Every structure is written in C-alpha cells, then in structure tokens.
Amino acid sequence: MTRPEAPDDCLTEYTRILADVCVTGRRLTRDELESLRTQGERAAEHGHGLRRLVRRHLAETRAVAATLRTTGVDQLLAAVEQAVDAFAEGHERAQKLAMRQEEAARREFIDDLLYGRSDLGRLAERAERYGLLFSRAHAVAVAQGTEPVDDTHPATRHVETSLLARFAERRVLLTTKDGRLVCVAPGDQDDVLAFFAKQAYAATDGGRVAIGRPHPGAGGVVHSYEEALNALDLAHRLDLQEPVLRAADLLVYPVLTRDRQAMADLVRDTLGPLRGARGGAQPLLDTLTAYFDAGCTAAEAARRLSLSVRAFTYRLERIHKLTGADPADPMHRYTLQTAVIGARLLGWPDREV
C-alpha cells in the first residue's frame, strides 16, 4: 500500500518561495501560485485537514522570520498571505470536487434504489455505505408539501437535523426525490417513520405524508416506496384530509380498482342516471360523498354542504328516483358507496369512464 504524502512534503516549495521572496522582495509568480494550489488539492485528496496544514505553514513562517531583519517582515507577510491563500484555494477546490462526486454517487444510488435498478448484489453492497441492510425489511415514508423540495431546501435540513438528533444511532436514510421528502427506515422501527411524518408535516407547512408497508430486500424498498406514492395519489383523488396516510389502511382502494373495467361499468350503470339531474351529476355525487363520509347521518352531511336538512333530504330523494337505489337502504348503500368511491378514483363525471 502506498504511503500517503506527508504534510511536511507540502512545505518544501513553500519554504523555497519564502526564502527567495525575502531576498528579492518580489511577489509570487503565477506558476508558483498554481503549484501551491496543486499541493493544496493533493493534500486534500490524501485526507490531510486544512487546519493542521495551515498551522504547519505558519510554523515554517516563524522559522523563516527568525532569520530575517526587521525590514524583510513586510515582504514575508505579503508572500505568506498569497501562498496560504493559494494553498487553501486548492484544498477547498479538491474538497468541493469530492463532495460533488459523493453527491452524484449518492443520487445515483437513490435512483437505483427507488426505481429498482442495478444488480441487487451490487445494490446491497452500496446500500451498506448509506446505512441500509437488505437482510432486514424496510418501510418508506414520503412527504409532499405545497412546493417541491430538494436536498438544500430548509424543510429538508430541518427534518434531517431533527432525525439525527433523535435517531443518530439508527440506520435511517433521508433523501429527496421528485420534489418530495423520502425516509427509508427498518420496518420494525415505526417510531422513526412516525417522527419523520410529524417533522415533515410541520416543515412543509401542512403537507401530507404517506407511509408504505414494510417489505424485505432491495425490492421491498421499491415496493414500499410505490405504496406510499399510491397512497398520496389516492389522497388527492379522494380528497382525504388526514395528514398522515398508511398504505396498510388503504388496501381496499387498490382492490376496488384492480379491475378498472368492472369499476367503470359499476359507475356508469349505478350513477350514470344522475347526469339527467338539473345541474348535472356533480352536485348529487357530492351529496352522496358527504352522506357516506358523515356516517349516513343526514343532519351532519347537510351541515358539511351548508344545506338545510330539508334540502339535503330532497337531494337524497332525487338520487333514489333517478338511480332506483335508496341511500338509506342498507341493501343499496354498499353498491352506491362503492360506485361513489369508483367515481372519485376514476374522475367521473368530469372524465368519461
């Protein structure tokens, strides 16, 4: 194994330059400055910290200054300022490049992880670098706010700081994808995902968070991520008001829409006659939605729609007359409610099904 370049090696050129400057009183040349920048880059690549290197340069400066007359101090200090600045610039340049490369590698890993790309064995090796062990099941939580976020967004920084402060010892991956916050945690650590949901909700000014179910392996992360995204989509289409949604609580909806054609037939056959009402189908569809959301309590549903109970009851009677199905009849209620859910999922009546 090759021994990394020692910090002392960086001082040779520096000492030579100082000695010459003290004799001639000149400023550093362009080539000398570039050489010092290169040395700074090389030192950063070999893992040497900038603070230690600056201390060594200043110690060397003191040694040179001890041999000077008072008249040479100004030239020496001017040369030190130029030299250390060039060296630090090179060091910082190398660090920024390393950070960009690391971020690119991390982003590539995130894309491969959440889209299920790359060889699973290789993906598992890379995952350990970011704290994930695919021998365990993982669950994914996704937070979506009113505006997109990225890795530098204040909301991302806030949530990241909060998670690290509370769960620094846990194997948790926080990232962003497509403008959303994403948290991957071991499936048996629901407290992590619940805390993430609370922090993300606050940081995104009332955004919505969805949590997928735990699944094993690398493919399990993709599966849980997709469940969380589907839960967010369902919440949008069904106008669900809960700030935190769990895919496990919404499994009935994918079941209902698995046979899309059958659901479309149910919507058309059951609710199609509502198009014949004055004002179209939408007001009566809203009436059914409010009625079922209120637990089939007419007074509460009327309040939610800002209607009198009498006006609301009239709407229910109109629905019964048009469709032949009575919302108050338990025999008809399930069919109507399923059709209403289907209509909301399929975008009916605005969209033909």
ZIDA-V94882 format. One record per residue. SS is DSSP state (hx for helix, st for strand, lp for the rest). OMEGA is omega in degrees with one decimal (* if undefined). BURIAL is 1 if it has 9 or more other C-alpha atoms within 8 Angstrom, else 0. Layout:
ss = (SS;SS)
omega = (OMEGA;OMEGA)
burial = (BURIAL;BURIAL)
This chain:
ss = (lp;lp;lp;lp;lp;lp;hx;hx;hx;hx;hx;hx;hx;hx;hx;hx;hx;hx;hx;hx;hx;hx;hx;hx;lp;lp;lp;lp;lp;hx;hx;hx;hx;hx;hx;hx;hx;hx;hx;hx;hx;hx;hx;hx;hx;lp;lp;lp;lp;hx;hx;hx;hx;hx;hx;hx;hx;hx;hx;hx;hx;hx;hx;hx;hx;lp;lp;lp;lp;hx;hx;hx;hx;hx;hx;hx;hx;hx;hx;hx;hx;hx;hx;hx;hx;hx;hx;hx;hx;hx;hx;hx;hx;hx;hx;hx;hx;hx;hx;hx;hx;hx;hx;hx;hx;hx;hx;hx;hx;hx;hx;hx;hx;hx;hx;lp;lp;lp;lp;hx;hx;hx;hx;hx;hx;hx;hx;hx;hx;lp;lp;lp;lp;lp;lp;lp;st;st;st;st;st;st;st;st;lp;lp;lp;lp;lp;lp;lp;lp;lp;hx;hx;hx;hx;hx;hx;hx;hx;hx;hx;hx;hx;hx;hx;lp;lp;lp;lp;lp;st;st;st;st;st;lp;lp;st;st;st;st;st;st;st;lp;lp;lp;hx;hx;hx;hx;hx;hx;hx;hx;hx;hx;hx;hx;hx;hx;lp;lp;lp;lp;st;st;st;st;lp;lp;lp;st;st;hx;hx;hx;hx;hx;hx;hx;hx;hx;hx;hx;hx;hx;hx;hx;hx;hx;hx;hx;hx;hx;hx;lp;lp;lp;lp;lp;st;st;st;hx;hx;hx;hx;hx;hx;hx;hx;hx;hx;hx;lp;lp;hx;hx;hx;hx;hx;hx;hx;hx;hx;hx;hx;hx;hx;hx;hx;hx;hx;lp;lp;lp;lp;lp;hx;hx;hx;hx;hx;hx;hx;hx;hx;hx;hx;hx;lp;lp;lp;lp;hx;hx;hx;hx;hx;hx;hx;lp;lp;lp;lp;hx;hx;hx;hx;hx;hx;hx;hx;hx;hx;hx;hx;hx;hx;hx;lp;lp;lp;lp;lp;lp;hx;hx;hx;hx;hx;hx;hx;hx;hx;hx;hx;hx;hx;hx;hx;hx;hx;lp;lp;lp;lp;lp;lp;lp)
omega = (-178.5;179.6;178.9;179.0;-178.7;178.7;-179.8;-178.8;-179.7;-172.5;-174.8;-179.8;-179.8;-178.9;179.7;-178.7;-179.9;-178.9;-178.6;180.0;-179.1;179.7;-172.8;-177.0;-176.9;172.2;-179.2;178.9;178.4;179.5;179.5;178.4;179.0;176.9;178.8;176.1;179.5;177.6;177.1;177.3;-178.0;179.0;178.4;179.3;179.1;172.9;179.8;-178.6;-176.8;-178.5;-179.6;-178.5;178.4;177.4;179.3;177.4;179.3;176.5;178.1;177.6;178.6;179.7;178.3;-177.9;-178.6;-178.8;-174.1;167.3;-178.2;-176.7;-178.1;-174.3;-178.0;177.6;179.9;-178.4;177.7;179.0;178.4;179.9;179.1;-173.7;-178.1;178.4;179.8;-180.0;179.6;178.1;177.9;179.0;179.7;179.3;179.0;179.7;178.7;177.6;179.0;178.7;178.4;179.0;178.5;179.1;177.9;179.1;179.2;180.0;177.1;178.6;179.8;179.7;179.6;-177.5;-173.7;176.9;176.8;179.6;175.1;176.3;-174.5;178.9;178.9;179.5;178.6;177.6;179.9;-177.9;-179.6;178.5;-178.9;171.9;-179.3;176.4;-175.3;172.3;178.9;173.5;178.5;174.0;-175.9;173.1;-178.7;178.8;179.4;180.0;-179.6;176.6;-179.1;175.9;173.7;-174.5;-178.2;-177.8;179.2;178.9;178.2;-179.7;-179.4;-178.8;179.8;179.4;-179.5;179.4;-179.7;-179.2;-175.4;-174.2;-176.4;-176.3;-178.6;177.0;-175.5;177.1;176.2;-179.4;173.5;178.3;177.6;176.1;-179.3;172.2;-178.3;178.0;177.2;-177.8;175.0;-174.1;-179.5;-179.6;-177.7;179.4;178.3;-177.7;177.3;178.0;176.3;-179.1;-179.7;-179.0;-179.0;178.7;179.9;-175.4;-178.6;178.0;176.1;175.1;-178.9;-178.8;176.2;-177.3;176.9;178.5;176.8;176.3;-177.0;171.8;178.8;178.1;178.4;177.3;178.3;-178.5;-179.4;178.2;179.8;176.9;179.3;177.8;178.8;178.1;176.7;179.2;177.7;-179.7;178.7;-176.1;-178.3;-179.6;177.5;-173.3;-177.9;-179.6;179.4;-177.6;176.7;-178.0;-179.6;-179.3;-175.0;-174.1;-178.5;-175.4;173.3;177.8;-178.1;-175.4;-178.8;174.1;-173.8;-178.6;178.8;178.9;178.4;177.6;179.9;-179.5;-178.4;-174.5;-175.1;-172.9;-178.8;-179.5;180.0;177.9;-178.7;-179.1;174.6;-176.9;177.6;-173.3;-170.0;-180.0;-179.5;174.5;176.7;178.2;178.8;179.7;179.8;-178.8;-179.7;178.0;-179.7;179.3;179.2;175.4;-172.7;-177.5;179.9;179.4;178.0;178.8;-179.2;179.9;-178.8;178.1;170.0;179.3;179.5;179.2;179.8;179.7;177.2;178.6;178.5;178.5;178.7;177.3;179.6;-177.7;-177.1;-173.7;-174.8;-179.7;-177.9;-179.2;-179.8;-178.7;179.9;-179.1;-177.5;-169.9;-176.0;179.5;179.9;-177.5;177.6;178.7;178.5;177.0;179.0;179.7;-179.9;179.5;-176.6;177.8;178.5;11.2;-179.8;-178.6;177.3;-179.9;*)
burial = (0;0;0;0;0;0;1;0;0;1;1;0;0;1;1;0;1;1;1;1;1;1;0;0;1;0;0;1;0;0;0;1;1;1;0;1;1;1;1;1;1;1;1;1;1;0;0;1;0;1;0;0;1;1;0;1;1;0;0;1;1;0;0;1;1;0;0;1;0;0;0;1;1;0;1;1;0;1;1;1;0;1;1;1;0;1;1;1;1;1;1;1;1;1;1;0;0;0;0;0;0;0;0;0;0;0;0;0;1;1;1;1;1;1;0;1;0;0;0;0;0;0;1;1;0;1;1;1;0;0;1;1;0;1;0;1;1;1;1;1;1;1;1;1;1;0;0;1;1;1;0;0;0;0;1;1;1;1;1;1;0;1;1;0;0;0;0;0;0;0;0;1;1;1;1;1;0;0;1;1;1;1;1;1;1;1;1;0;0;0;0;1;1;0;1;1;1;0;1;1;1;1;1;1;0;1;1;1;1;1;1;1;1;1;1;1;1;1;1;1;1;1;1;1;1;1;1;1;1;0;1;1;0;1;1;0;1;1;0;0;0;0;1;1;1;1;1;0;0;1;0;0;0;0;0;1;1;0;0;0;0;0;1;1;1;1;1;1;0;1;1;0;1;1;0;0;1;0;0;1;1;0;0;1;1;0;1;1;1;1;1;1;0;1;0;1;1;1;0;1;1;1;1;0;0;0;1;0;1;0;0;1;1;0;1;1;1;0;1;1;0;1;1;0;1;1;1;0;0;0;0;1;1;0;0;1;1;0;1;1;1;1;1;1;1;1;1;1;0;0;0;0;0)
